[in-house]
Amino acid sequence: MTIEAELLQRSEHKCELCSASDELGVFEVPPSSDGSVAQCVLICKTCKEQIDHPDKIEVHHWRALNESMWSTHPPVQVMAWRMLTRLSSREGWARDLLDMLYLEDETLNWAKSGAKLAADEESDDTGIVHKDANGAVLLAGDTVTLIKDLNVKGAGFTAKRGTAVRNISLVNDNAEHIEGRVSGQQIVILTQFVKKSS
């Protein structure tokens, strides 16, 4: 049985990201896919174009991740995580889904390895690199820890030192700002007040 035939069977002849049934093709999940079923997804032409060309992303197309992110197949989980991470800097619903998405450590590392490639490409274009208080490079989806108490303006609470902030998103036009959820609220945090968690 060919890889495509196996993926068609696994996906029930639908795009594994958006459930479309037209113009399906095999997509090898970077950065180091071996071309096996375990490292590929079956996706439609629309998803592939938007993955390959972030400037062409149509936000509402990706609301389908609300369903596909629950797939039990790691390559599908990886692609859902990467797209939600990409969208989370500008879409609240994507941040919310990302907060709910749980990946095994090995799968999460795979997802982040591709996100690092994308971040490197974007920083080459923009020159913006986000770094924590110790100079470690921050990537979308990382977990950071607050290194001092922060008064959150307008929210009426203090984010305490030592608080872990998971699934951060990067503010695209400001290297000193990241966003994350603390006490149920999405806030902007200065990178000088966080350290990356290993």
C-alpha positions in Angstrom: 0.0 0.0 0.0 1.4 3.4 -0.9 1.9 6.2 1.6 -1.0 8.2 0.0 -3.3 5.2 0.1 -2.5 4.7 3.8 -3.1 8.3 4.6 -6.4 8.3 2.6 -7.5 5.4 4.7 -6.4 7.0 8.0 -8.0 10.3 7.1 -11.2 8.8 5.6 -10.4 10.7 2.4 -10.4 14.1 4.0 -7.9 16.8 4.7 -6.5 16.0 8.2 -6.5 19.7 9.1 -9.7 21.2 7.6 -11.7 18.1 6.5 -12.0 19.3 2.9 -12.2 16.4 0.4 -10.8 18.0 -2.8 -7.3 18.2 -4.1 -5.7 16.1 -1.4 -1.9 15.4 -1.2 0.8 14.1 1.0 2.6 16.7 3.1 5.8 15.7 4.9 6.0 17.4 8.2 9.3 19.3 8.5 12.0 19.6 9.6 13.2 16.0 9.2 10.3 13.9 7.9 11.4 10.4 6.6 8.4 10.3 4.3 6.7 7.6 6.4 3.0 7.7 7.4 4.1 8.4 10.9 5.6 11.7 9.8 3.2 12.8 7.1 -0.3 14.3 6.9 -2.9 14.3 4.1 -3.9 17.9 3.4 -5.8 19.9 0.8 -4.3 22.4 -1.6 -5.7 25.4 0.4 -4.0 24.3 3.6 -0.7 23.6 1.8 -0.7 27.0 0.2 -1.3 28.8 3.4 1.3 26.7 5.3 3.9 27.4 2.7 2.9 31.1 2.3 2.1 32.6 5.8 1.2 36.0 4.1 -1.8 34.3 2.4 -3.3 32.9 5.6 -7.1 33.2 5.7 -7.9 33.1 9.5 -11.4 31.6 9.3 -10.2 28.7 7.2 -8.2 27.5 10.2 -11.1 27.4 12.6 -11.4 23.8 11.5 -8.4 23.2 13.9 -11.0 23.2 16.7 -11.8 19.6 15.5 -8.6 18.4 14.0 -6.3 19.3 16.9 -7.9 16.4 18.8 -6.5 13.9 16.4 -4.6 11.0 17.9 -1.9 11.1 15.2 1.3 13.0 16.1 1.9 14.6 12.7 -1.6 16.0 12.7 -1.1 17.3 16.3 2.2 18.9 15.3 0.7 20.8 12.3 -2.4 21.9 14.4 0.0 23.2 17.1 2.1 25.1 14.6 -0.8 26.7 12.9 -2.5 27.7 16.2 0.9 29.1 17.4 1.2 31.1 14.2 -2.3 32.5 14.6 -2.2 33.0 18.3 -0.4 36.4 18.1 -3.5 37.9 16.5 -6.5 35.6 17.2 -7.9 35.1 20.6 -9.7 31.9 19.6 -6.4 30.4 18.5 -4.8 31.2 21.8 -7.7 29.6 23.6 -7.3 26.4 21.5 -3.6 26.3 22.0 -4.1 26.6 25.8 -6.3 23.4 25.6 -4.0 21.4 23.3 -1.8 18.9 25.1 1.0 17.2 23.3 3.4 14.5 24.6 6.9 15.8 25.2 8.3 14.1 22.1 5.5 15.5 19.9 5.8 19.0 21.4 9.6 19.0 20.7 8.9 18.0 17.1 6.3 20.8 16.8 8.7 23.4 18.3 11.5 22.3 16.0 9.5 23.4 13.0 8.3 26.5 14.8 12.0 27.4 15.3 12.6 27.1 11.5 9.7 29.4 10.8 10.8 31.9 13.5 14.3 31.9 12.0 12.9 32.6 8.6 10.7 35.4 10.0 13.5 37.0 12.0 15.6 37.0 8.8 12.9 39.0 7.2 12.1 41.4 10.1 15.3 41.3 12.2 13.2 41.0 15.4 14.4 38.3 17.9 12.7 37.9 21.3 15.1 37.1 24.2 14.5 36.5 27.9 16.3 38.2 30.8 19.3 35.8 30.3 19.5 36.3 26.5 17.9 33.0 25.6 15.9 33.2 22.4 12.1 32.9 22.9 9.9 31.1 20.5 6.1 31.1 20.1 4.7 28.2 22.3 7.5 28.4 24.9 6.9 28.4 28.6 8.5 31.2 30.6 8.7 32.0 34.3 8.2 35.5 35.8 11.3 36.7 37.6 9.6 39.5 39.5 6.1 40.5 40.7 4.3 42.4 37.9 1.4 44.8 38.5 -1.1 44.2 35.6 -2.5 47.5 34.6 -6.3 47.6 34.2 -6.7 44.0 35.4 -6.4 44.7 39.1 -4.0 41.9 40.1 -0.3 41.2 40.5 1.3 38.4 38.5 3.6 36.9 41.1 7.3 36.1 40.7 7.7 32.4 39.8 4.4 32.1 37.9 4.8 29.9 34.8 3.3 31.3 31.6 2.7 28.6 29.0 2.2 28.8 25.3 3.5 32.4 24.9 3.0 34.3 21.7 5.5 36.8 20.3 4.5 40.4 19.5 5.7 40.6 15.9 6.8 44.2 15.8 8.4 44.5 19.2 11.2 42.3 20.4 10.7 43.4 24.0 7.1 42.2 24.2 5.5 38.7 24.5 1.9 37.7 25.3 0.7 35.0 27.6 -2.2 34.0 29.9 -1.9 34.7 33.6 -4.8 34.2 36.0 -7.1 33.6 33.0 -6.2 36.9 31.3 -4.1 37.4 28.2 -1.5 40.0 29.0 1.5 41.6 27.4 4.8 40.9 29.3 8.2 42.5 28.9 10.8 40.0 28.0 13.3 41.5 30.5 11.0 40.1 33.3 10.9 36.5 32.2 13.2 33.5 31.9 12.7 30.6 29.5 11.8 27.3 31.1 13.7 24.3 29.9 
